Amino acid sequence: MRVVVGLGNPGADYEGTRHNVGFAVAARLRDRVKAKPHERTQTYASWSAENLIVLTPLTYMNRSGEALAEFGARHGLVPEDVLVVVDDVYLPLGALRLRARGGDGGHNGLSSIQESLGTDAYARLRIGVGRGERELRDHVLSGFAPEEAETLQGALDAACEAGLLWAREGVIKAMNRYNARAERDNAPEGER
């Protein structure tokens, strides 16, 4: 069983914000694989399709680990079978960065997951939301400008495809394809 966890904050006030790109990818992935409702608790909702579970924590971002820990306790989760999809203010808008394991990079959602799992041995897919000029909290809780829409949609589509490739063929193949694409797309015009 492979589990893709899209991080975000629950509720209408947070829909469409930079902090909720993980939720947006989870929704696309559910639609793409025609996942059926699997389970809903107070802390998470999940959908399943074949050997793939798409999970969205219903806790706030800073408590995402509680939801994953509860799911793991119910289903015997192995951290190496988890891909966490999350926003990243340190990447340019639309850039993707997939890693097999690593630190939390200052992201409270990843920090909560690492604390709950007791390991960093889970894959993470970071989606660049840019840094902006506002205070960090205000920036991640803001929506996207109309001129960012095309870049955002492309990133969400690519993240969905990266999640599917990770689930089917593993993290190395997904990293080779999507990290190389990100580096190529972000290279100066003459170096592409």
Buried (B, 14 or more C-beta within 10 A) or exposed (E): BBBBBBBBBBEEEBEBBBBBBBBBBBBBBBEBBEBEEBBEEEBBBBBBBEEBBBBBBBBBBEBBBBBBBBBBEEBEBEBBBBBBBBBBBBBBBBBBBBBBBBEBBEBBBBBBBBEBBEEBBBBBBBBBBBBBEEEEEEBBBBEBEEEBEEBBBEBBEBBBBBBBBBBEEBBEEBBEBBBEBBEEBBEEEEEE
